[in-house]
């Protein structure tokens, strides 16, 4: 091997001299890439192995998000070859050296959405974007999603879109023999992703279910495992729903601006209410939907810990808070009392009653309107509202 030969020339030589061979992912994992046993391939690996600036890829762990994976120099060589097929040998070498010169790198937090179609892509005020899976800055992962969504015969939710948020993390490698190494803390934007999802639910009164969330690296960063740190979400079957329209995304963005101004403790309470409203809007059984609606309503109107006359108190507070005229307040009280009885049967007996089930959509609408009003007015003292009404 000639040490004067540039790394990029060696990379290009591998591509030029290797006869392409179709390999399945399993074959590639077992046998290695088809170029690995060629003279050009061996020269590339030898060159990387002899250069001390690449030592942090030699049986080291590489941090990505809140996870890490083991790397070795042959895997780094494979990344360079695959990257060069897109940007050429010089481009692949440039990307690697820029990575090694960086203290921090930008990666992406993502949420995989179940069966959500988009009318358009959109960037929200908190720097979160909702995008089609084909727009991911990681082509390999985008292809995996595409293959799983359209090739699988299993009746599982498909991923057509994602919530994505860029964030910075330290570039960090450490030997896999060091068990006591302390990884740098990374501020993962989970709240931003979750708040965006909840505001989309409110904007369209349709369920948005999350399959999992994690971190991906963009294609230009030399990550051997370019997606990691997966957190699986407990999700319900999404209900049938049309594509999210751009106007609904803009409404969600306006709601997000209001949500971000609220006190943190109140945001946490509202998140519970919205998530349970999301459950009601899902494709779950009517019993599960009723239980979610009941929790949603109680988290809104009984959040002060009042345990007396729950049915009456919930109905009264919802009527006073949402209703305008006396007649409207009476109607809301009637709907909420009967809906409370329906959900009580679901909660305590695990089945649906024969009467008044048709009132649940109206109760859910009242719940949504109440949440929207709370986004405007902030925390509410329910006892004060009751006393003012009695004085009036």
C-alpha positions as CSV (number, residue, x, y, z in Angstrom):
1,X,0.0,0.0,0.0
2,X,1.4,3.4,-0.9
3,X,0.8,5.8,2.1
4,X,1.1,8.8,-0.3
5,X,-2.1,7.6,-2.0
6,X,-4.9,9.7,-0.7
7,X,-7.7,8.2,1.3
8,X,-10.2,9.5,-1.3
9,X,-8.3,7.7,-4.1
10,X,-8.5,4.5,-2.2
11,X,-12.2,4.9,-1.6
12,X,-12.8,5.6,-5.3
13,X,-10.6,2.6,-6.2
14,X,-12.9,0.3,-4.2
15,X,-15.9,1.5,-6.0
16,X,-14.3,1.3,-9.5
17,X,-12.8,-2.2,-9.1
18,X,-15.6,-4.0,-7.2
19,X,-18.2,-5.9,-9.2
20,X,-21.5,-5.2,-7.7
21,X,-23.2,-8.2,-6.0
22,X,-26.7,-8.2,-4.7
23,X,-26.6,-9.0,-1.0
24,X,-29.5,-9.2,1.4
25,X,-29.1,-7.4,4.8
26,X,-28.5,-10.8,6.4
27,X,-25.9,-11.9,3.9
28,X,-24.1,-8.5,4.2
29,X,-24.1,-8.8,8.0
30,X,-22.7,-12.4,7.9
31,X,-20.2,-12.0,5.0
32,X,-19.4,-8.3,5.1
33,X,-19.6,-6.1,2.0
34,X,-18.7,-7.6,-1.4
35,X,-15.6,-5.4,-1.7
36,X,-14.1,-6.5,1.6
37,X,-11.9,-9.3,0.1
38,X,-10.7,-7.3,-2.9
39,X,-7.2,-5.9,-3.1
40,X,-8.6,-2.3,-3.2
41,X,-10.8,-3.1,-0.2
42,X,-7.9,-4.5,1.9
43,X,-5.8,-1.5,1.0
44,X,-8.5,0.9,2.2
45,X,-8.9,-0.9,5.5
46,X,-5.1,-1.1,6.0
47,X,-4.8,2.6,5.4
48,X,-7.5,3.5,7.9
49,X,-6.0,1.1,10.4
50,X,-2.5,2.7,10.1
51,X,-3.8,6.3,10.6
52,X,-3.9,7.3,14.3
53,X,-6.6,9.9,13.7
54,X,-9.2,7.1,13.2
55,X,-8.4,5.2,16.4
56,X,-11.6,6.3,18.1
57,X,-13.5,4.1,15.6
58,X,-11.4,1.1,16.6
59,X,-13.6,-1.0,18.9
60,X,-15.0,2.1,20.5
61,X,-18.5,3.0,21.5
62,X,-20.0,5.9,19.6
63,X,-22.6,8.1,21.3
64,X,-25.9,8.9,19.4
65,X,-28.7,10.5,21.4
66,X,-29.1,8.5,24.6
67,X,-27.7,5.3,23.1
68,X,-24.4,4.1,21.8
69,X,-23.1,1.3,19.5
70,X,-19.7,-0.4,19.0
71,X,-17.7,0.6,15.9
72,X,-14.7,-0.9,14.2
73,X,-12.4,0.2,11.4
74,X,-13.8,-2.1,8.8
75,X,-17.3,-0.6,9.5
76,X,-15.8,2.9,9.1
77,X,-14.4,1.8,5.7
78,X,-17.8,0.5,4.7
79,X,-19.4,3.8,5.6
80,X,-16.8,5.7,3.5
81,X,-17.5,3.5,0.5
82,X,-21.3,3.9,0.8
83,X,-21.0,7.6,1.3
84,X,-18.7,7.9,-1.7
85,X,-21.4,6.4,-3.9
86,X,-23.3,9.6,-3.2
87,X,-20.7,12.3,-2.9
88,X,-17.6,10.7,-4.3
89,X,-14.4,9.7,-2.5
90,X,-13.3,13.3,-1.8
91,X,-16.7,14.2,-0.4
92,X,-16.7,11.1,1.9
93,X,-13.3,11.9,3.2
94,X,-14.3,15.6,3.8
95,X,-17.4,14.5,5.7
96,X,-15.3,12.2,7.9
97,X,-12.6,14.8,8.7
98,X,-15.2,17.5,9.4
99,X,-16.8,15.2,11.9
100,X,-13.5,14.4,13.6
101,X,-12.8,18.2,13.9
102,X,-16.2,18.9,15.5
103,X,-16.8,19.2,19.2
104,X,-20.6,19.1,18.7
105,X,-22.8,17.6,16.0
106,X,-26.4,18.1,14.9
107,X,-28.6,15.0,15.0
108,X,-32.4,14.6,14.9
109,X,-34.9,13.5,17.4
110,X,-37.8,11.8,15.7
111,X,-41.3,10.4,16.5
112,X,-42.7,7.7,14.3
113,X,-46.4,8.5,13.7
114,X,-48.9,5.6,13.0
115,X,-50.9,5.9,9.8
116,X,-50.7,9.7,9.5
117,X,-50.9,11.2,6.0
118,X,-49.8,14.7,5.2
119,X,-51.2,17.2,2.8
120,X,-48.0,19.2,3.2
121,X,-44.9,19.4,5.3
122,X,-44.6,22.1,8.0
123,X,-42.2,23.7,10.4
124,X,-43.6,24.7,13.7
125,X,-42.6,27.7,16.0
126,X,-40.6,25.4,18.3
127,X,-38.4,24.2,15.4
128,X,-40.2,20.8,15.2
129,X,-41.1,19.7,11.6
130,X,-43.7,17.3,10.4
131,X,-42.4,15.5,7.3
132,X,-43.0,12.6,5.1
133,X,-40.9,9.6,5.8
134,X,-39.2,10.0,2.4
135,X,-37.9,13.4,3.5
136,X,-35.8,12.1,6.4
137,X,-32.1,13.3,6.3
138,X,-31.1,9.6,6.7
139,X,-31.7,7.8,3.4
140,X,-31.0,4.3,4.8
141,X,-33.6,4.7,7.6
142,X,-36.1,6.3,5.2
143,X,-35.7,3.3,2.9
144,X,-36.2,0.9,5.8
145,X,-39.5,2.7,6.7
146,X,-40.6,2.6,3.1
147,X,-39.9,-1.1,2.8
148,X,-41.6,-2.0,6.0
149,X,-44.6,0.1,5.2
150,X,-45.2,-1.3,1.7
151,X,-43.6,-4.7,1.7
152,X,-45.0,-6.2,5.0
153,X,-48.1,-8.3,4.8
154,X,-48.7,-8.0,8.5
155,X,-51.7,-5.8,9.6
156,X,-49.5,-3.3,11.5
157,X,-49.6,0.5,11.5
158,X,-47.6,2.1,8.7
159,X,-45.2,5.0,9.1
160,X,-45.9,7.6,6.4
161,X,-44.8,10.7,8.4
162,X,-42.7,11.8,11.4
163,X,-42.2,14.6,13.8
164,X,-38.5,15.7,13.6
165,X,-36.5,18.1,15.7
166,X,-32.8,18.9,15.3
167,X,-30.6,19.1,18.4
168,X,-26.9,19.3,19.3
169,X,-24.9,16.7,21.1
170,X,-21.2,16.2,21.9
171,X,-19.2,14.1,19.5
172,X,-18.1,11.3,21.9
173,X,-16.3,8.0,21.5
174,X,-14.9,5.8,24.2
175,X,-13.3,2.3,24.4
176,X,-15.8,-0.5,24.8
177,X,-13.6,-1.9,27.7
178,X,-14.3,1.2,29.9
179,X,-17.5,0.4,31.8
180,X,-17.2,3.5,34.1
181,X,-17.1,6.1,31.4
182,X,-19.6,8.9,32.0
183,X,-21.4,10.0,28.9
184,X,-22.1,13.7,28.4
185,X,-25.6,14.9,29.1
186,X,-27.7,15.7,26.1
187,X,-30.8,17.8,26.1
188,X,-33.2,15.7,24.1
189,X,-36.2,17.7,22.7
190,X,-38.8,15.2,23.8
191,X,-41.1,17.9,25.2
192,X,-41.1,19.8,22.0
193,X,-42.1,16.8,20.0
194,X,-44.8,15.8,22.5
195,X,-46.3,19.3,22.7
196,X,-46.4,19.5,18.9
197,X,-48.2,16.2,18.7
198,X,-50.8,17.3,21.3
199,X,-51.5,20.6,19.5
200,X,-52.0,18.7,16.3
201,X,-54.6,16.5,18.1
202,X,-56.4,19.6,19.3
203,X,-56.3,21.3,15.9
204,X,-58.1,18.5,14.1
205,X,-59.9,16.5,16.7
206,X,-58.3,13.3,15.3
207,X,-56.1,10.9,17.1
208,X,-52.3,10.9,16.4
209,X,-50.6,7.8,17.8
210,X,-46.8,7.5,18.2
211,X,-45.2,4.1,17.7
212,X,-41.7,5.0,18.9
213,X,-39.2,7.9,19.3
214,X,-35.5,7.9,19.0
215,X,-32.5,9.7,17.4
216,X,-31.1,9.5,13.9
217,X,-27.9,10.8,12.4
218,X,-28.0,12.6,9.0
219,X,-26.2,10.9,6.1
220,X,-23.1,13.1,6.2
221,X,-22.1,12.0,9.7
222,X,-20.0,8.8,10.0
223,X,-22.3,6.8,12.3
224,X,-22.1,3.1,12.0
225,X,-25.5,2.7,13.6
226,X,-27.3,5.8,12.4
227,X,-30.5,5.3,14.5
228,X,-30.5,4.5,18.2
229,X,-32.0,5.2,21.7
230,X,-35.5,3.9,20.8
231,X,-38.3,4.4,23.2
232,X,-41.4,2.4,22.4
233,X,-44.7,4.2,23.1
234,X,-47.9,2.5,24.3
235,X,-50.3,3.4,21.5
236,X,-53.8,2.6,20.5
237,X,-54.9,1.8,17.0
238,X,-55.3,5.1,15.1
239,X,-58.8,5.9,13.9
240,X,-59.6,6.4,10.3
241,X,-58.6,9.9,9.4
242,X,-57.9,12.0,6.3
243,X,-54.6,13.7,5.6
244,X,-53.5,16.5,7.9
245,X,-54.1,19.7,6.1
246,X,-51.8,22.6,6.0
247,X,-54.5,24.8,7.6
248,X,-54.7,22.4,10.5
249,X,-50.9,22.6,10.9
250,X,-51.1,26.4,11.1
251,X,-53.9,26.1,13.7
252,X,-51.7,23.7,15.7
253,X,-48.8,26.2,15.5
254,X,-51.0,28.9,17.0
255,X,-52.0,26.6,19.8
256,X,-48.4,25.7,20.4
257,X,-47.5,29.4,20.9
258,X,-50.2,29.6,23.6
259,X,-49.1,26.3,25.2
260,X,-45.5,27.4,25.4
261,X,-46.4,30.5,27.4
262,X,-48.2,28.6,30.2
263,X,-46.5,27.7,33.5
264,X,-44.7,24.3,33.3
265,X,-46.9,22.7,36.0
266,X,-50.1,23.7,34.2
267,X,-48.7,22.4,30.9
268,X,-48.1,19.0,32.4
269,X,-51.8,18.9,33.6
270,X,-53.1,20.0,30.3
271,X,-50.9,17.4,28.5
272,X,-52.7,14.7,30.5
273,X,-56.1,16.1,29.4
274,X,-55.1,16.3,25.7
275,X,-53.5,12.9,25.7
276,X,-56.7,11.3,27.1
277,X,-58.7,13.3,24.5
278,X,-56.3,11.8,21.9
279,X,-57.2,8.3,23.3
280,X,-60.9,9.0,22.9
281,X,-60.3,10.0,19.3
282,X,-58.5,6.8,18.5
283,X,-59.7,3.5,17.0
284,X,-59.8,1.7,20.3
285,X,-62.9,0.0,21.7
286,X,-65.8,2.1,22.9
287,X,-65.0,1.0,26.5
288,X,-61.4,2.2,26.2
289,X,-62.5,5.4,24.5
290,X,-65.1,6.1,27.3
291,X,-62.5,5.6,30.0
292,X,-60.1,8.0,28.3
293,X,-62.9,10.6,28.0
294,X,-63.8,10.2,31.6
295,X,-60.1,10.7,32.7
296,X,-59.9,13.7,30.3
297,X,-63.0,15.4,31.8
298,X,-61.9,14.7,35.4
299,X,-58.4,16.0,34.7
300,X,-59.9,19.2,33.4
301,X,-62.7,20.0,35.9
302,X,-61.7,18.1,39.0
303,X,-58.0,18.8,39.1
304,X,-58.3,20.7,42.4
305,X,-58.8,17.4,44.3
306,X,-62.5,17.9,45.0
307,X,-63.9,14.5,45.8
308,X,-67.5,15.5,46.7
309,X,-70.4,15.0,44.3
310,X,-68.1,14.3,41.4
311,X,-70.9,13.9,38.8
312,X,-72.6,17.2,39.8
313,X,-69.4,19.2,40.2
314,X,-68.0,18.1,36.9
315,X,-71.2,19.0,35.1
316,X,-71.6,22.3,36.9
317,X,-68.0,23.5,36.2
318,X,-68.1,22.5,32.6
319,X,-71.4,24.4,32.1
320,X,-70.1,27.5,33.9
321,X,-66.8,27.5,32.0
322,X,-67.9,26.8,28.5
323,X,-71.6,27.8,28.3
324,X,-72.7,31.4,27.5
325,X,-76.5,31.6,27.9
326,X,-78.5,30.0,30.7
327,X,-80.1,27.6,28.2
328,X,-76.7,26.5,26.9
329,X,-75.4,26.0,30.4
330,X,-78.4,23.8,31.3
331,X,-77.9,21.8,28.1
332,X,-74.2,21.2,28.9
333,X,-75.0,20.1,32.5
334,X,-77.5,17.6,31.1
335,X,-75.0,16.2,28.6
336,X,-72.2,16.0,31.1
337,X,-74.3,14.3,33.8
338,X,-75.5,11.6,31.3
339,X,-72.0,11.2,29.8
340,X,-70.6,10.8,33.3
341,X,-73.1,7.9,33.9
342,X,-72.1,6.3,30.6
343,X,-68.4,6.5,31.4
344,X,-69.0,5.2,34.9
345,X,-70.4,2.0,33.4
346,X,-67.3,1.6,31.2
347,X,-65.0,2.3,34.2
348,X,-66.7,0.1,36.8
349,X,-68.3,-2.7,34.7
350,X,-66.0,-2.8,31.6
351,X,-68.9,-2.6,29.2
352,X,-71.1,0.1,27.5
353,X,-74.6,0.9,28.7
354,X,-77.6,0.8,26.3
355,X,-78.6,4.4,26.8
356,X,-77.0,7.8,26.1
357,X,-73.8,6.5,24.4
358,X,-74.6,8.9,21.5
359,X,-73.9,11.8,23.9
360,X,-70.2,11.0,24.2
361,X,-69.2,12.9,21.0
362,X,-70.9,16.0,22.4
363,X,-69.1,15.6,25.8
364,X,-65.8,15.2,23.9
365,X,-66.5,18.4,22.0
366,X,-67.1,20.2,25.3
367,X,-63.8,18.7,26.7
368,X,-61.9,20.0,23.6
369,X,-63.5,23.5,23.8
370,X,-62.6,23.6,27.5
371,X,-59.0,22.8,26.8
372,X,-58.8,25.4,24.1
373,X,-60.2,28.0,26.5
374,X,-57.7,26.9,29.2
375,X,-54.9,27.6,26.6
376,X,-56.2,31.1,26.4
377,X,-56.9,31.9,30.1
378,X,-54.3,29.7,31.8
379,X,-54.9,28.1,35.3
380,X,-58.4,28.3,36.7
381,X,-59.6,28.4,40.3
382,X,-62.8,26.3,40.0
383,X,-64.1,27.3,43.4
384,X,-63.9,31.0,42.4
385,X,-65.9,30.3,39.3
386,X,-68.6,28.5,41.3
387,X,-68.8,31.3,43.8
388,X,-69.0,34.0,41.2
389,X,-71.8,32.1,39.5
390,X,-73.8,31.8,42.8
391,X,-73.4,35.5,43.4
392,X,-74.5,36.4,39.9
